[in-house]
Amino acid sequence: MTALLDRLDLRLAPLGAEPVKMFGGTCFMLNGNMALGTSRRGLLVRVGPDNDAAAAARPNASRMVMGERVAAGYWFVDEGSLADPAEFEFWVELALAFNRTLPAKSRKATRKKQHQPPARA
């Protein structure tokens, strides 16, 4: 996973991506939105629901499932298949294309809200 993280960092840092720990790995945020990341299951790619068909047509890709729920527009790609630079670039470009369609979020908006206990009367 370290090699994949290094490749993503080299590719995305010039675009202003910020690494953030999430989903058990490191994800890269662009304009406040998650684009790509590392996982024990390989590369995590946010392609968006409109690009699900393109993702499904690729070998070594599987939908992200959390519990029993499919996360629409999120895919895992087997890390071994990314040795091919063209395959790696396909997934990066697919994620970047979707990311450009999203409204930018402020850094403050991307932070998780801390749990606040209910006010007592």
N, C-alpha and C positions, 0 to 999 in steps of 0.2 A: 504493500500500500504506500510505502514511502516514495518509491519511484513514481507512482501515479500522482501522488501529491506534488512532487517536484515538477513533473511535466505540466500539471494544471497551473501551478504557480507561475512557471515560466511563460506559459501561454496567456494567462489572464491578468497577471500583475500590471503589464503595460496598459491594460484597459481600465485600470483603477479598481479591480476586484479586491474585496477584502475577505480573508479567510475567517470562518466562524465555526466553532465546534458545534455540530448538530448531527442527528441521525446516527450517532455512534461513530462518526468520522469527522472530516473537515469539509465544509461546503464553502463555495465562493459566492459572495454576494456582489451583484452589479446593480447599481442604482437602487440599493436597498432590497433587491429581490434575489432569491436563491436561483442560481443558474446551473451549476455543476458541483459535484462533490465526490469524496471518497467514501467507501463503505467496505465492510467485510465482504460484501457481495459484489464488489467491483466498483465501476464508475456509476455514480448516481447522476442522472441527467433529467433536467426539467425541460421537456419539449413542448408542453401545452397540449390540451385535448385535440386541437386541430392537426397536430403532427403525429398523433398516435399511429395512424396507418403507416406512415413512413418509418416510424420506429419499429413497428411490428414486422415489417418486411425485412429487417436486418437480422443476420444470424447472431447468436449469442446475446440476445437482448430479452429481458423479461420485465413485465410490469411490476411496479413497486406495490407490494401488498403489505398493509399494516394491520395485523390481526386478521380479520376476515374481509377487510375493506380494501378495494383496489384504489390506489391513489391515481386518479385520472391525470394523464400528462406527465407522469414521472416513470422513469425506466432505469433498470439496472443493466449494465453492460459488462460482460465477462472481461476481466482485466487482461487475460491472455490474448483476446482478439484485438486489443488496442496496440499490440506490438507493430501492427501495420499503421504507419503514419497517416495514411489516407482514411482509415477507419476512425482513428482518434480525432482527426480533423472534422470528419463528417459529424460526429456527435457534438463536438465543441461548437461548430457552426449552427447546428440545429438548435442547440440551447441558446446561443447568442441571438439567433433570429427571433425566437420566442421572447427572450428577455427584452428585446427592443420594442415589443408591442405592449409591454406593461408600463403603467405609470410609475414614475420614480417615487420611492418612499424615503422619508428623512431617516437619518440614522437613529434618531430617537424613537421613531415609529417601529423600527425593526426589533427593538429590545423587548423581551418578554416583560409584561407587567408583573410586578411583585404582588403576591397575595396580600390583600389588605383585610384585616379582620373587620367584621361588621361593626358599625358604630353602635354604642350602647345608649339606650334612652335614659 
